[in-house]
């Protein structure tokens, strides 16, 4: 599995802006911003940013692999 890359964030006036390859991927305010900054200190920042932006595993990978349309892949 590849590691998340290309994420950056900046904080200003209580708002955290997360970018992915230079494009805004998420804006976090208030409690969400505080939780994000706390998580960044404890975990891998790239993975935290991937989770926050939704650019992470969606949980349906196994189901999709078993679908008849994907049987021969």
C-alpha distances in whole Angstrom, upper triangle without the diagonal:
4,7,10,12,16,17,21,23,27,30,33,36,34,31,28,26,23,22,19,20,23,24,25,22,24,27,27,31,33,31,28,28,29,26,24,25,25,22,21,23,21,18,15,17,14,12,16,17,14,15,19,18,17,14,11,11,14,15,16,13,14,18,17,16,19,21,24,23,20,21,21,18
4,7,9,12,14,17,20,24,27,30,33,31,29,25,24,20,19,16,16,20,21,22,19,22,25,26,29,31,30,26,26,28,25,22,24,24,21,19,21,20,17,14,15,12,11,15,15,12,14,17,17,16,13,11,11,15,16,18,15,17,20,19,18,22,24,26,25,22,24,24,20
4,6,10,11,14,17,21,24,27,30,28,26,22,21,17,16,14,15,18,19,20,18,19,22,23,26,28,27,24,23,24,22,19,20,21,17,16,18,17,13,10,11,8,8,11,12,10,12,15,15,15,12,10,12,15,17,19,17,19,22,21,21,24,26,29,28,25,27,27,23
4,7,8,11,14,18,20,24,27,25,22,19,17,13,13,10,11,15,15,16,14,16,19,19,23,25,24,21,20,22,20,16,18,19,16,14,17,16,13,9,9,6,6,9,9,7,10,12,12,12,9,8,11,14,17,19,17,20,23,22,22,25,27,30,28,25,28,28,25
4,6,9,12,16,19,23,26,24,22,18,16,13,11,8,9,12,13,15,13,15,18,20,23,26,25,22,20,22,21,17,18,20,17,15,17,18,14,11,10,6,8,11,9,9,12,14,13,14,11,11,14,17,20,22,20,23,26,24,25,28,29,32,30,28,30,30,27
4,7,10,14,17,20,24,23,20,16,14,10,8,5,5,8,10,12,11,14,16,18,22,24,25,21,20,22,21,17,18,20,18,15,18,19,16,13,11,8,11,12,10,10,13,14,12,14,11,13,16,19,22,24,23,26,28,26,27,31,31,34,32,30,32,33,29
4,7,11,14,17,20,19,16,13,10,7,6,5,6,8,9,10,9,11,13,15,18,21,21,17,16,18,17,14,14,17,15,12,15,17,14,11,8,6,9,10,7,7,11,11,10,12,10,12,16,18,21,23,23,26,28,27,28,31,32,35,33,31,34,34,31
4,7,11,14,17,16,14,10,8,6,5,7,8,8,10,10,10,11,12,13,16,19,20,17,14,16,16,13,13,16,14,11,14,16,15,12,9,8,11,11,8,10,13,12,11,15,13,15,19,21,24,27,26,30,31,30,31,35,35,38,37,35,37,38,34
4,7,10,13,13,10,7,5,4,6,9,11,10,11,9,10,9,10,10,13,16,16,14,11,13,14,10,10,13,13,10,13,16,15,13,9,10,12,11,8,11,13,11,11,15,15,17,20,22,25,28,28,31,33,32,33,37,37,40,39,37,40,40,37
4,7,10,10,8,6,5,7,9,12,14,12,13,11,12,11,10,11,12,15,16,14,11,13,15,12,10,14,15,12,14,17,17,16,12,13,16,14,12,15,17,14,14,18,18,20,24,25,29,31,31,35,36,35,37,40,40,44,42,40,43,44,41
4,7,7,6,4,6,9,12,15,17,15,15,13,14,12,10,9,10,12,14,12,9,10,13,11,9,13,14,12,14,17,18,18,14,16,18,15,13,17,18,15,16,19,20,22,26,27,30,32,33,36,38,37,39,42,42,46,44,42,45,47,43
4,6,5,7,8,12,14,18,20,17,17,14,16,14,11,11,10,12,14,14,11,12,15,14,12,16,17,16,17,21,21,21,18,19,21,19,17,20,21,18,18,22,23,25,29,30,33,35,36,39,41,40,42,45,45,48,47,45,48,49,46
4,6,8,11,14,17,21,23,20,20,17,18,16,12,11,9,10,13,14,11,12,15,15,13,16,19,18,19,22,23,24,20,22,24,21,19,23,23,19,20,24,25,27,31,31,34,37,38,41,42,42,44,47,47,50,49,47,50,52,49
4,7,10,13,16,20,23,20,20,17,17,14,10,9,6,7,9,10,7,8,12,11,11,13,16,15,17,20,21,21,18,20,21,18,17,20,20,17,18,21,23,25,28,28,31,34,35,38,39,39,41,44,44,48,46,45,48,50,46
4,6,10,13,17,19,17,16,13,13,10,7,6,5,7,10,9,6,9,12,11,11,14,15,15,17,20,20,20,17,18,19,16,14,18,18,14,15,18,20,22,25,26,29,31,33,36,37,36,38,41,41,45,43,42,45,46,43
4,6,10,13,16,15,14,11,11,8,6,5,7,9,11,9,6,9,11,8,9,12,13,12,14,17,17,17,13,15,16,13,11,14,15,11,12,16,17,19,22,23,26,29,30,33,34,34,36,38,39,42,41,39,42,43,40
4,7,10,13,11,10,7,8,6,5,6,9,12,14,11,9,12,14,11,11,15,15,13,16,19,18,17,14,14,15,13,10,13,14,11,10,14,15,18,21,22,25,28,28,32,33,32,34,37,37,40,38,37,40,41,38
4,7,10,9,8,6,6,5,6,8,11,15,15,12,10,13,14,10,11,15,14,12,15,17,16,15,11,10,12,10,7,9,11,9,8,12,12,14,18,19,22,25,25,29,30,29,31,34,34,37,35,34,37,38,35
4,6,6,5,4,5,7,9,12,15,18,19,16,14,17,17,14,15,18,17,15,18,20,18,16,12,11,13,12,9,10,13,11,9,12,11,14,18,20,23,25,25,29,30,28,30,33,33,36,34,33,36,37,33
4,5,5,6,6,9,12,14,18,21,22,18,17,20,19,16,17,20,18,16,19,21,18,16,13,10,12,12,9,9,12,11,9,11,10,13,16,18,21,23,22,26,27,26,27,31,31,34,31,30,33,33,30
4,6,9,9,13,15,18,21,25,25,22,20,23,23,19,20,23,21,19,22,23,21,18,15,12,15,16,12,12,16,15,13,15,12,15,19,21,24,25,24,28,29,27,29,32,32,35,32,30,34,34,30
4,7,9,12,14,17,20,23,24,21,19,22,23,19,20,23,22,19,22,24,22,19,16,14,17,17,13,14,17,16,14,16,15,18,21,23,26,28,27,31,32,30,32,35,35,38,35,33,37,37,33
4,6,9,11,15,18,22,23,20,18,22,22,19,20,23,22,20,23,25,23,20,17,15,17,17,13,13,16,15,12,14,13,17,20,21,25,26,26,30,31,29,30,34,33,36,33,32,36,36,33
4,6,8,11,14,18,19,16,15,19,19,16,17,21,20,18,21,23,21,20,16,15,16,15,12,13,15,12,10,13,13,16,20,20,24,25,26,30,30,29,31,34,33,36,34,33,36,37,34
4,7,10,14,17,18,15,14,17,17,14,16,19,17,16,20,21,19,18,15,13,14,13,9,9,11,9,6,9,9,13,16,17,20,22,22,26,27,25,28,31,30,33,31,30,33,34,31
4,6,10,13,14,11,10,14,14,11,14,17,15,15,19,20,18,18,14,14,14,12,9,10,11,7,6,9,11,14,17,17,21,22,24,27,28,27,29,32,32,35,33,32,35,37,34
4,7,10,12,9,8,12,13,11,13,16,16,15,18,20,19,19,16,16,16,14,11,13,13,10,9,12,14,17,20,20,23,26,27,30,31,30,33,35,35,38,37,36,39,40,37
4,7,8,6,5,9,9,8,10,13,13,13,16,18,18,18,15,16,16,13,11,14,13,9,10,13,15,17,20,20,23,26,27,30,31,31,33,36,36,39,38,37,40,41,39
4,6,6,5,8,10,10,11,13,15,15,18,20,20,21,18,19,19,16,14,17,16,12,14,17,19,21,24,24,26,29,31,34,34,34,37,39,39,42,41,40,43,45,42
4,6,5,6,9,10,11,13,14,16,17,19,20,22,19,21,21,17,17,19,18,14,16,19,22,23,26,25,28,31,32,35,36,36,39,41,41,44,43,42,45,47,44
4,5,5,6,8,10,11,12,14,16,17,18,20,18,20,19,16,16,18,16,13,16,18,21,21,24,24,25,29,30,33,34,34,37,39,39,43,42,41,44,46,43
4,5,5,6,9,10,10,12,15,16,16,17,15,17,16,12,12,15,13,9,12,14,17,18,20,20,22,25,27,30,30,31,33,35,36,39,39,37,40,42,39
4,5,5,6,9,10,11,13,15,15,16,14,16,16,12,11,15,14,10,13,15,18,19,22,22,24,27,29,32,33,33,35,37,38,41,40,39,42,44,41
4,5,5,6,9,10,11,13,14,16,14,17,17,13,13,17,15,13,16,18,20,21,23,24,26,29,31,33,34,35,37,39,40,44,43,41,44,46,43
4,6,5,6,9,10,11,12,14,13,15,14,11,12,15,13,11,14,16,18,18,20,21,23,26,27,30,31,32,34,36,37,41,40,38,41,43,40
4,5,5,6,9,10,10,12,9,12,11,8,8,11,10,8,11,14,15,16,18,19,21,25,26,28,30,30,32,34,35,39,38,36,39,41,37
4,5,5,7,9,10,12,9,12,13,10,10,14,13,11,14,17,18,18,21,23,25,28,29,31,33,33,35,38,39,42,41,39,42,43,40
4,6,5,7,9,12,10,14,14,10,12,15,14,13,16,18,20,19,22,23,25,28,29,31,33,34,35,37,39,42,42,40,42,44,41
4,5,5,6,9,8,11,10,7,9,12,11,10,14,15,17,16,18,20,21,25,25,28,29,30,31,34,35,39,38,36,38,40,37
4,6,6,7,5,9,9,6,8,11,11,11,14,16,16,16,19,21,22,26,26,29,31,31,32,35,36,40,39,37,39,40,37
4,6,8,8,11,12,10,12,15,15,15,17,19,20,19,22,24,25,29,29,31,33,34,35,37,39,43,42,40,42,43,40
4,7,8,12,11,10,13,15,14,15,18,19,20,18,20,22,23,27,27,29,31,32,33,35,37,41,40,38,40,41,38
4,6,9,8,7,10,12,11,13,16,17,16,15,17,19,20,24,24,26,28,29,29,32,34,37,37,34,36,37,34
4,6,6,6,9,10,11,13,15,16,15,14,16,19,20,23,23,25,28,28,28,31,33,36,35,33,35,36,32
4,6,5,6,9,10,11,12,14,13,13,16,19,21,24,23,26,28,28,29,32,34,37,36,33,36,37,33
4,6,5,6,9,10,11,12,11,11,14,17,19,22,21,24,26,26,26,29,31,34,33,30,33,33,30
4,5,5,6,9,10,11,9,8,11,14,16,19,18,21,23,23,24,27,28,31,31,28,30,31,28
4,5,5,6,9,10,10,9,12,14,16,20,20,22,24,25,26,29,30,33,32,30,33,34,31
4,5,5,6,9,8,9,13,15,17,20,20,23,25,25,26,29,30,33,32,30,33,34,31
4,6,5,6,5,6,9,11,14,17,17,20,22,21,22,25,26,30,28,26,29,30,27
4,6,5,6,5,8,10,12,15,16,19,20,20,22,25,25,29,28,26,29,30,27
4,6,8,9,12,12,15,18,19,22,23,23,25,27,28,32,30,29,32,33,30
4,5,8,11,12,15,17,18,21,22,22,24,27,27,30,29,27,30,32,29
4,5,8,8,11,13,14,18,19,18,20,23,23,26,25,24,27,28,26
4,7,8,12,13,14,17,18,17,19,22,22,26,24,22,25,26,23
4,6,9,11,11,14,16,16,17,20,21,24,23,21,24,25,22
4,6,8,8,11,13,12,14,16,18,21,20,18,21,22,19
4,6,7,10,11,11,13,15,16,20,19,17,20,22,20
4,6,8,8,10,12,13,14,18,18,17,19,21,19
4,6,5,6,9,10,11,15,15,13,15,18,16
4,6,5,6,9,10,14,14,11,13,16,13
4,5,5,6,9,12,13,11,12,15,13
4,5,5,6,10,11,10,11,14,14
4,5,5,9,9,7,9,12,11
4,6,8,9,6,7,10,8
4,6,8,7,6,10,10
4,5,5,6,10,10
4,5,5,8,10
4,6,8,9
4,6,5
4,6
4
